[in-house]
Amino acid sequence: MIRMNVVPILVLGIMIMVFSFVRFTNIIYARAEEDMVNEAHSVMMAYDIFCSGNYYPVQKADGTTDFYKGDVNLTGDCSIIDRVSGVTGDDISLLYMDVRVNTTFRGPDGQRLAGVSTNADTSERVLNKGQIVQYENVKMFNDKYLVVYVPLTNEDGSIVGMVEVAKSSTSMRSTVGRAVMPMILFVVVGMLLATLLAYRSTREITGVLSGLKEFLNKVAGGNLSTELDINILKRKDELGEIAKSTTSMQKSIRSFVESDPLTKLGNRRYFLNQTERVIARSHENNQPFSIAIADIDFFKKVNDTYGHNAGDEVLKAVANELKQSMMGCGFAARWGGEEFVLCFNKMGMYDASTHLWKTLEKIREMVVRTEGYEIRVTLTFGVVEGYQTTIEKLVEEADEKLYYGKQNGRNRVVTEIEKPEEESAEQPVEIEIPPEAAEIREKE
């Protein structure tokens, strides 16, 4: 994603720089050509001012030809073009037909390059067609030039030669550089800032997406209790909305997977996951905890006598009472059938036992009214204090005590299993004479 956001900015910046350079170069060259044409016309005007009359050649006795304007011999007189060249920095040549008569060009030996002819294409286009001709990158000596040829005419419009203006490509590149460099710097700085902002923004987004991905991977792996980074949930943008929807989905899945649909308590999976946390905290903080398992006494008799709908109502009523009872000291879950499991956080076995006796008293007093019947039930509990072992082992030990309670009268909380060979004159602390296990009265 970072590449998808940063690379286009870099490419766009490079394209802007290339376009700007090419565009400005073309504009500057076009402007330079226009100025050079004006410069050629200025040279012609200067000759018109200082030398009145038409241009014409005069053949000399030695076979050479002089070039006149009016009665002034221009051959070898470079004063006008030198002065204009000194102002503009361009090289200027005055040509009779296609031969340079006067020029500011000098060869390696310092001599002016008069008498040099132009090429046939230039002669054809300027002298015969009267066109203004421009050339770029014309190589002369060790440099390249932008060259403009302008027709030189008499008063009657006849073409007798041309004025050549040449500008060094080195100076042109310098001009282009001065014109384009500020824009290139602006584009580079803007591109770097945009890239930095895009990188930071994209990195932040990818960080959020990575957090969401990690969270979803944990949920998909079965860890329905994992928590999403609070900073992601606090976001006010679309990612924050996605995060909230994701946590809502997690809660829905967790409710579906870890809740018992009938009693609305947690199921066995929920109990195992939550108890693992309790055990970890207990070992870390050296705090006690206890596990209890409960079974509704004579529940099969309730189902057989009054039907499964009545049995379901009894299960829901007992579950609700256990849930209320465990608030502030732990949690309850449905283990299966008419069995429930309870986990007491920060409570030893005997404190948990005392609490369960109080809970049992409330259940004894509870009346389930359904389908015209009033149903009373009792529970038998087996409770064990937690220690460093597996949850399954603790539940197994609590279940053994539950079975012992079932075999010895039901309707009680069992903390110890009394061995048969160890008879005692004292009554066990957990034995209590129960009322009727299931007292059922049909409404009038």
Secondary structure by P-SEA (a helix, b strand, c coil): ccccccaaaaaaaaaaaaaaaaaaaaaaaaaaaaaaaaaaaaaaaaaaaacccccccccccccbbbbbcccccccccaaaaaaaaaaccbbbbbbccccccccccccccccccccccccaaaaaaccccccccccccccccccccbbbbbbbbcccccccbbbbbbbbaaaaaaaaaaacaaaaaaaaaaaaaaaaaaaaaaaaaaaaaaaaaaaaaaaaaccccccccccccccccaaaaaaaaaaaaaaaaaaacccccccccccaaaaaaaaaaaaaaaaaabbbbbbbbbbbcaaaaaaaaccaaaaaaaaaaaaaaaaaaaccccccccccccbbbbbbccccaaaaaaaaaaaaaaaaacccccccbbbbbbbbbbbbbbccccaaaaaaaaaaaaaaaaaccccccccbbbbccccccccccccccccccbbbbccc
